[in-house]
Amino acid sequence: MSNSTPPGWYPVPGADGTAGHERWWDGNAWTSDVRPVQGGGGGLADAPTQVSWQTPQQQAPVTPPPAYGYGAPQQGVPGYGAPQQGAPGYGYPAQNQPGYGYPQGGYPPPSPPGRMKPGAVIGIVAGVLVVIGVIAAIALNSGGDTPRADPTPTVTVTTDPSPTASPSRKTSPPPTPTPTPTPTPSLPPVPVVKDTAADTQHSITVPVFQGWDAQTDTTHSTVFLGSGRYTCPGGGSCIRGQFSVEKDTIAGASARAAAEAAMPAYAGAIFTGVTGHTDAGSANTTVAGVSGYAVRWHITTSDGTKGYVLLVAVPAKGGGYVAFEGGVDDAAGAPDPTVLDQILEGIKQDGSASGSGT
């Protein structure tokens, strides 16, 4: 640079502010060469001379060279003003700091010019070896061709199609709860017809099922059927089920009115001591193709006996209503109550009969 300070000897301020020594500036940095201040003007100093430190008492009095405060040298002359950054004297220790006022604080001997500290040399060599290793690694990766500074890594994704090479974990489906089976309602037993009983008065036939006995033309009935005969608790003969077609007609404004009016007397006749009843499905019905009405009761008695009672009224040809009656015990060993309706369904018109029909 054009404004750099030329090489030469330059004063070093002492503890009292006066320059007792000079130090050699090589044009770029201070050297370790120091000497007492030489006489003469402010021109360039002569070549550097290695000297040892002397105490102030041993130094010969010399006239200080031009410097700031000594004859006021002109600007641009070495020593003018406070040293600037990069100029001789910049960065010297301040007063009361170690090294201030050479030589009292002791001047740390710098490394000789051109010589580097062993630690620095080792660091540089290690750095060079690292760089060489990186370059060699890049060259090997590129196969000896132009080295790639930033090789792109290749990622290979392997898909194993073989189910036996790497068995996958199978998740078992949640167990299907076993539904609670809904009990199938038991169907009433289908009775087996073993015979038929002819009702000549009403020109019909009545089915006789297995386990049932039939009588015709009794005192009050044209046909009487009985099942499950046993000895009554008070003596005599009792049956678990019965069905009959009455000889006498019953009166009523309608089939329903006639059936409902006749029901209490009939229930009390076949079950002793009836104390109550509930409707068990009274409704319109048909017997041998003729429309009528059926009253169905479930009754209770004073001795705890329970049972089912049926009474059907069907219009008769001569007027009034023919009564079809039946009942079964609500007890073990008794016929199923649906058998009464199955008998009704099995009644047929009998054209060969000489009676007056229903």
SULCOR-V702734 format. One record per residue. N is the residue number from 0. RES is the residue in three letters. PHI is phi in radians with two decimals (NA if undefined). BURIAL is + if it has 16 or more other ideal C-beta (glycine too) atoms within 10 Angstrom, else -. Layout:
n=[N;N]
res=[RES;RES]
phi=[PHI;PHI]
burial=[BURIAL;BURIAL]
//
This chain:
n=[0;1;2;3;4;5;6;7;8;9;10;11;12;13;14;15;16;17;18;19;20;21;22;23;24;25;26;27;28;29;30;31;32;33;34;35;36;37;38;39;40;41;42;43;44;45;46;47;48;49;50;51;52;53;54;55;56;57;58;59;60;61;62;63;64;65;66;67;68;69;70;71;72;73;74;75;76;77;78;79;80;81;82;83;84;85;86;87;88;89;90;91;92;93;94;95;96;97;98;99;100;101;102;103;104;105;106;107;108;109;110;111;112;113;114;115;116;117;118;119;120;121;122;123;124;125;126;127;128;129;130;131;132;133;134;135;136;137;138;139;140;141;142;143;144;145;146;147;148;149;150;151;152;153;154;155;156;157;158;159;160;161;162;163;164;165;166;167;168;169;170;171;172;173;174;175;176;177;178;179;180;181;182;183;184;185;186;187;188;189;190;191;192;193;194;195;196;197;198;199;200;201;202;203;204;205;206;207;208;209;210;211;212;213;214;215;216;217;218;219;220;221;222;223;224;225;226;227;228;229;230;231;232;233;234;235;236;237;238;239;240;241;242;243;244;245;246;247;248;249;250;251;252;253;254;255;256;257;258;259;260;261;262;263;264;265;266;267;268;269;270;271;272;273;274;275;276;277;278;279;280;281;282;283;284;285;286;287;288;289;290;291;292;293;294;295;296;297;298;299;300;301;302;303;304;305;306;307;308;309;310;311;312;313;314;315;316;317;318;319;320;321;322;323;324;325;326;327;328;329;330;331;332;333;334;335;336;337;338;339;340;341;342;343;344;345;346;347;348;349;350;351;352;353;354;355;356;357]
res=[MET;SER;ASN;SER;THR;PRO;PRO;GLY;TRP;TYR;PRO;VAL;PRO;GLY;ALA;ASP;GLY;THR;ALA;GLY;HIS;GLU;ARG;TRP;TRP;ASP;GLY;ASN;ALA;TRP;THR;SER;ASP;VAL;ARG;PRO;VAL;GLN;GLY;GLY;GLY;GLY;GLY;LEU;ALA;ASP;ALA;PRO;THR;GLN;VAL;SER;TRP;GLN;THR;PRO;GLN;GLN;GLN;ALA;PRO;VAL;THR;PRO;PRO;PRO;ALA;TYR;GLY;TYR;GLY;ALA;PRO;GLN;GLN;GLY;VAL;PRO;GLY;TYR;GLY;ALA;PRO;GLN;GLN;GLY;ALA;PRO;GLY;TYR;GLY;TYR;PRO;ALA;GLN;ASN;GLN;PRO;GLY;TYR;GLY;TYR;PRO;GLN;GLY;GLY;TYR;PRO;PRO;PRO;SER;PRO;PRO;GLY;ARG;MET;LYS;PRO;GLY;ALA;VAL;ILE;GLY;ILE;VAL;ALA;GLY;VAL;LEU;VAL;VAL;ILE;GLY;VAL;ILE;ALA;ALA;ILE;ALA;LEU;ASN;SER;GLY;GLY;ASP;THR;PRO;ARG;ALA;ASP;PRO;THR;PRO;THR;VAL;THR;VAL;THR;THR;ASP;PRO;SER;PRO;THR;ALA;SER;PRO;SER;ARG;LYS;THR;SER;PRO;PRO;PRO;THR;PRO;THR;PRO;THR;PRO;THR;PRO;THR;PRO;SER;LEU;PRO;PRO;VAL;PRO;VAL;VAL;LYS;ASP;THR;ALA;ALA;ASP;THR;GLN;HIS;SER;ILE;THR;VAL;PRO;VAL;PHE;GLN;GLY;TRP;ASP;ALA;GLN;THR;ASP;THR;THR;HIS;SER;THR;VAL;PHE;LEU;GLY;SER;GLY;ARG;TYR;THR;CYS;PRO;GLY;GLY;GLY;SER;CYS;ILE;ARG;GLY;GLN;PHE;SER;VAL;GLU;LYS;ASP;THR;ILE;ALA;GLY;ALA;SER;ALA;ARG;ALA;ALA;ALA;GLU;ALA;ALA;MET;PRO;ALA;TYR;ALA;GLY;ALA;ILE;PHE;THR;GLY;VAL;THR;GLY;HIS;THR;ASP;ALA;GLY;SER;ALA;ASN;THR;THR;VAL;ALA;GLY;VAL;SER;GLY;TYR;ALA;VAL;ARG;TRP;HIS;ILE;THR;THR;SER;ASP;GLY;THR;LYS;GLY;TYR;VAL;LEU;LEU;VAL;ALA;VAL;PRO;ALA;LYS;GLY;GLY;GLY;TYR;VAL;ALA;PHE;GLU;GLY;GLY;VAL;ASP;ASP;ALA;ALA;GLY;ALA;PRO;ASP;PRO;THR;VAL;LEU;ASP;GLN;ILE;LEU;GLU;GLY;ILE;LYS;GLN;ASP;GLY;SER;ALA;SER;GLY;SER;GLY;THR]
phi=[NA;-1.27;-1.79;-1.30;-1.36;-1.24;-1.07;2.82;-1.50;-2.33;-1.17;-1.99;-1.07;-1.65;-1.16;-1.65;1.56;-1.70;-1.53;-1.73;-2.37;-2.19;-2.22;-1.51;-1.82;-1.52;1.69;-2.22;-2.78;-1.25;-1.77;-1.50;-1.45;-2.30;-2.59;-1.10;-1.10;-1.62;-1.32;1.98;-1.39;-1.68;-1.32;-1.17;-1.38;-1.42;-1.08;-1.15;-2.32;-1.24;-2.31;-1.63;-1.20;-2.17;-1.29;-1.04;-1.24;-1.51;-1.41;-1.38;-1.07;-2.27;-1.51;-1.12;-1.24;-0.98;-2.69;-1.07;1.61;-2.15;1.41;0.86;-1.05;-1.28;-1.10;1.72;-1.48;-0.97;1.75;-1.33;1.11;-1.33;-1.07;-1.57;-1.06;1.57;-1.68;-1.05;1.69;-1.27;1.53;-1.20;-1.09;-1.30;-1.06;1.25;-1.80;-0.99;1.64;-1.25;1.31;-0.86;-1.76;-1.03;-1.33;1.45;-1.69;-1.17;-1.17;-1.33;-1.17;-0.98;-1.02;1.43;-1.95;-1.91;-1.13;-1.00;-1.07;-1.14;-1.07;-1.08;-1.10;-1.17;-1.06;-1.08;-1.11;-1.11;-1.12;-1.08;-1.10;-1.09;-1.09;-1.11;-1.13;-1.14;-1.10;-1.14;-1.13;-1.14;-1.13;-1.58;1.25;1.59;-1.49;-1.04;-1.15;-1.66;-1.20;-2.42;-1.12;-1.50;-1.19;-1.78;-1.85;-1.81;-1.79;-1.75;-1.85;-1.64;-1.34;-1.38;-1.21;-1.57;-1.21;-2.42;-1.07;-1.51;-1.37;-1.72;-1.60;-1.24;-1.13;-1.04;-1.07;-1.35;-1.09;-1.34;-1.15;-1.24;-1.08;-1.42;-1.07;-1.34;-1.03;-1.23;-1.37;-1.09;-1.06;-1.52;-1.22;-1.69;-1.38;-1.76;-2.97;-2.29;-1.99;-1.53;-1.96;-1.25;-1.16;-1.88;0.98;-2.38;-2.12;-2.05;-1.24;-2.02;-1.50;-1.02;1.66;-2.02;-1.94;-2.19;-2.33;-2.14;0.91;-1.56;-1.05;-2.02;-2.17;-1.42;-2.44;-2.32;-2.07;-2.40;-2.58;1.24;-1.29;-2.69;-1.43;-1.15;-0.99;-1.65;1.77;1.57;-1.87;-2.20;-2.29;-1.45;-2.65;-2.67;-2.64;-2.61;-1.98;-1.37;-1.23;-1.50;-1.44;-2.03;-1.76;3.01;-1.18;-2.66;-1.08;-1.17;-1.10;-1.16;-1.19;-1.16;-1.26;-1.53;-1.09;-1.01;-1.16;-1.21;-1.07;-1.23;-1.37;-1.69;-2.15;-1.39;1.27;-1.15;-1.94;-3.10;-2.70;-2.25;-1.22;-1.99;2.02;-1.16;-3.00;-1.17;-2.63;-2.37;-2.19;0.91;1.49;-1.90;-1.33;-2.65;-2.40;-2.03;-1.86;-2.18;-2.16;-2.00;-1.95;-2.20;-2.14;-1.18;-1.66;1.62;-1.22;-2.22;-2.95;-1.99;-2.24;-2.23;-2.47;-2.10;-1.96;-2.23;-1.02;-1.71;-1.15;-1.52;1.93;1.32;-2.35;-1.36;-1.80;-1.86;-2.20;-2.91;-2.86;-2.41;-1.25;-1.68;-2.74;-1.16;1.55;-1.54;-1.09;-1.17;-1.05;-1.20;-1.12;-1.11;-1.24;-1.19;-1.15;-1.04;-1.17;-1.47;-1.29;-2.20;-1.21;-2.11;-1.17;-1.43;-1.25;-1.63;-1.33;-1.49;1.37;-1.28]
burial=[-;-;-;-;+;-;+;+;+;+;+;+;+;+;-;-;-;-;+;+;+;+;+;+;+;-;-;-;-;+;+;-;+;+;+;-;+;-;-;-;-;+;-;-;+;-;-;+;-;-;-;-;-;-;-;-;-;-;-;-;-;-;-;+;+;+;+;-;-;-;-;-;+;-;-;-;-;+;+;+;-;-;+;-;-;-;+;+;+;-;-;-;-;-;-;-;-;-;-;-;+;+;+;-;-;-;-;-;-;-;-;-;-;-;-;-;-;-;-;-;-;-;-;-;-;-;-;-;-;-;-;-;-;-;-;-;-;-;-;-;-;-;-;-;-;-;+;-;-;-;-;-;-;-;-;-;-;-;-;-;-;-;-;-;-;-;-;-;-;-;-;-;-;-;-;-;-;-;-;-;-;-;-;-;-;-;-;-;-;-;+;-;-;-;-;+;+;+;+;+;+;+;+;+;+;+;+;+;+;-;-;+;-;+;-;-;-;-;-;-;+;+;+;+;+;+;+;+;-;-;-;-;-;-;-;-;-;-;+;+;+;+;+;+;+;+;+;-;+;+;-;+;-;-;+;+;-;+;+;+;+;+;+;-;-;+;+;-;-;+;+;-;-;+;-;-;+;-;-;-;-;+;-;-;+;-;+;+;-;+;-;+;+;+;+;+;+;+;+;+;+;-;-;-;+;-;+;+;+;+;+;+;+;+;+;+;-;-;-;-;+;+;+;+;+;+;+;+;+;-;-;-;-;+;+;-;+;-;+;+;+;+;+;+;-;+;+;-;-;+;-;-;+;-;-;-;+;+]
//
